[in-house]
Amino acid sequence: MFVKQIENGLDLQNTAQNFAAVYDTTLAPGESIRSHYHTDFEEIYYILSGYGIMTIGEEKQEISRGDVVYIPANAPHTLLNTAAEVPLRFVTVTVGAAQVENEGLNNMGGTQ
């Protein structure tokens, strides 16, 4: 059985086949995650509390508690907490993109 705290991120690359990491992140009011991208990973952000602006590529959208955001591999993305007094807290699940694509092909009977 594998049970760990997420504290400061949880690296799963040596434990799980497809999941790379899980993060519990809090952005203070006005704080942001700078624009970046991942060549080998897809991400899901699950917003636990607060609100802000999510940018993926050229698209911008307001996000808030309960939203789930999918971020594909190679997509530049950033997140800004637009609240004046409320922290923005979210969980990130990171999955190896190449592994997911290969599994999809295998499940559809395709070849690599």
Buried (B, 14 or more C-beta within 10 A) or exposed (E): EEEEEEEEEBBBEEEBEBBBBBBBBEBEBEBBBEEEBBEEBBBBBBBBBBBBBBBBEEEEEEBEBEBEBEBBBEBEBBBBBBBEEBBBBBBBBBBBBEBBEBEEEEEEEEEE
